[in-house]
């Protein structure tokens, strides 16, 4: 004769509630982690062919997909004896030591605004060449990109 098996539901319900609570906590923790730090990438880097053999300029956009901002603190290059970050405003140009990058935002280096001066290039730069740029940040690891040398007057996407 078979006896009915009695299952106590209270411990199973309690165990199920604990599993759901732990899973929810893990999801919340994981989804909040990226919001607490920058998540940087560099796009659209290029160097117009310099009009003078003594100096060139580099342009790019830093995108922060993370929930915390960062700061660009410097840029190095394989083709320049010296690099400096500048900001053009009207007819003046000033050197800047660092530039903030907003969380979930962009920092754009373009003609007439922020740019990197590549002082005393160690070789001539012609369209088709590439320049290595290493961007350094206050919080994030450095990012290295290869920027193509473009013809004089080049503007990405017709900008």
C-alpha positions as CSV (number, residue, x, y, z in Angstrom):
1,X,0.0,0.0,0.0
2,X,1.3,3.4,-1.0
3,X,1.3,6.2,1.5
4,X,0.9,9.7,0.3
5,X,4.1,11.7,0.7
6,X,3.7,14.9,2.6
7,X,5.9,17.8,1.5
8,X,6.3,20.7,3.8
9,X,5.9,23.8,1.7
10,X,7.1,26.3,4.2
11,X,10.8,25.4,4.0
12,X,10.6,25.3,0.2
13,X,8.9,28.7,0.0
14,X,11.5,30.1,2.3
15,X,14.3,28.7,0.2
16,X,12.7,30.0,-3.0
17,X,12.5,33.5,-1.5
18,X,16.1,33.4,-0.5
19,X,17.2,32.4,-4.0
20,X,15.1,35.2,-5.6
21,X,16.5,37.7,-3.1
22,X,20.1,36.7,-3.8
23,X,19.6,36.8,-7.6
24,X,18.0,40.2,-7.4
25,X,20.9,41.5,-5.3
26,X,23.4,40.1,-7.8
27,X,21.6,41.8,-10.7
28,X,21.5,45.1,-8.9
29,X,25.1,44.9,-7.9
30,X,26.3,44.0,-11.4
31,X,24.2,46.7,-13.1
32,X,25.4,49.4,-10.7
33,X,29.1,48.5,-11.1
34,X,29.6,50.2,-14.6
35,X,27.9,53.3,-13.4
36,X,30.6,53.9,-10.8
37,X,33.5,54.1,-13.2
38,X,34.4,55.6,-16.6
39,X,34.2,53.3,-19.7
40,X,36.3,55.1,-22.3
41,X,36.9,54.6,-26.0
42,X,38.6,56.8,-28.7
43,X,37.0,57.3,-32.1
44,X,37.7,59.3,-35.2
45,X,41.4,60.1,-34.6
46,X,43.2,61.8,-37.4
47,X,46.2,64.1,-38.2
48,X,45.9,66.5,-41.1
49,X,49.0,66.7,-43.2
50,X,51.0,69.6,-41.6
51,X,51.5,72.7,-43.6
52,X,54.8,73.2,-41.8
53,X,57.4,70.6,-41.1
54,X,57.8,71.9,-37.5
55,X,54.3,71.2,-36.1
56,X,51.3,69.1,-36.7
57,X,47.9,68.7,-35.0
58,X,45.9,65.7,-33.9
59,X,42.1,65.4,-33.4
60,X,39.9,62.7,-31.9
61,X,36.8,62.1,-29.8
62,X,36.9,60.4,-26.4
63,X,33.6,58.7,-25.6
64,X,32.7,57.8,-22.0
65,X,30.0,55.1,-21.9
66,X,30.4,54.7,-18.2
67,X,28.6,56.3,-15.3
68,X,31.5,58.3,-14.0
69,X,33.5,61.0,-15.7
70,X,37.3,61.0,-16.2
71,X,40.0,63.5,-17.2
72,X,42.4,63.5,-20.1
73,X,45.7,64.4,-18.6
74,X,48.1,64.0,-21.6
75,X,48.7,62.6,-25.0
76,X,52.0,61.1,-26.3
77,X,53.0,60.3,-29.8
78,X,55.6,58.2,-31.7
79,X,56.2,61.1,-34.2
80,X,56.7,64.1,-32.0
81,X,59.5,65.2,-29.7
82,X,56.9,67.1,-27.7
83,X,53.1,67.0,-27.4
84,X,50.8,69.6,-25.9
85,X,47.1,69.9,-25.5
86,X,45.6,73.3,-26.5
87,X,42.3,75.0,-26.7
88,X,41.5,77.5,-29.4
89,X,39.0,80.2,-28.6
90,X,38.5,82.8,-31.3
91,X,42.0,84.1,-32.2
92,X,43.8,82.8,-29.2
93,X,45.2,79.4,-28.3
94,X,46.1,78.3,-24.8
95,X,47.8,75.3,-23.4
96,X,45.7,73.1,-21.1
97,X,47.0,70.6,-18.6
98,X,43.9,68.4,-18.5
99,X,40.4,68.3,-19.9
100,X,37.4,66.8,-18.2
101,X,35.4,64.0,-19.9
102,X,31.7,63.9,-18.8
103,X,30.1,60.7,-17.7
104,X,28.0,59.3,-20.5
105,X,29.4,62.0,-22.7
106,X,32.1,63.0,-25.2
107,X,35.2,65.1,-25.3
108,X,35.8,66.3,-28.9
109,X,39.2,67.5,-30.1
110,X,38.6,69.3,-33.4
111,X,39.8,72.3,-35.4
112,X,38.9,75.6,-33.7
113,X,38.6,73.9,-30.3
114,X,40.7,71.4,-28.3
115,X,43.6,69.8,-30.2
116,X,47.0,68.2,-29.6
117,X,50.0,69.9,-31.0
118,X,52.7,67.5,-32.2
119,X,55.8,69.6,-31.9
120,X,58.9,68.9,-34.0
121,X,57.8,65.8,-35.8
122,X,60.7,63.3,-36.1
123,X,59.6,62.4,-39.7
124,X,57.6,64.0,-42.4
125,X,53.9,63.2,-42.4
126,X,52.1,62.4,-45.6
127,X,48.5,61.2,-46.3
128,X,48.4,57.5,-45.9
129,X,50.9,57.5,-43.0
130,X,49.8,56.7,-39.5
131,X,50.6,58.3,-36.2
132,X,50.4,56.5,-32.9
133,X,48.7,58.5,-30.1
134,X,48.6,57.4,-26.5
135,X,46.0,59.1,-24.4
136,X,46.5,59.2,-20.6
137,X,43.7,59.6,-18.1
138,X,43.4,60.4,-14.4
139,X,41.3,57.3,-13.6
140,X,41.4,55.0,-16.6
141,X,44.2,53.0,-18.2
142,X,46.0,54.7,-21.2
143,X,44.4,54.1,-24.6
144,X,46.6,53.9,-27.7
145,X,45.2,54.6,-31.2
146,X,46.6,54.8,-34.7
147,X,45.5,58.0,-36.4
148,X,45.7,58.2,-40.2
149,X,47.4,61.3,-41.7
150,X,44.8,63.0,-44.0
151,X,45.2,65.6,-46.7
152,X,45.4,69.3,-45.7
153,X,41.8,70.6,-45.1
154,X,40.3,67.2,-44.3
155,X,37.2,67.3,-42.2
156,X,35.6,64.1,-41.0
157,X,32.0,63.6,-42.2
158,X,32.0,67.0,-43.8
159,X,32.4,68.7,-40.5
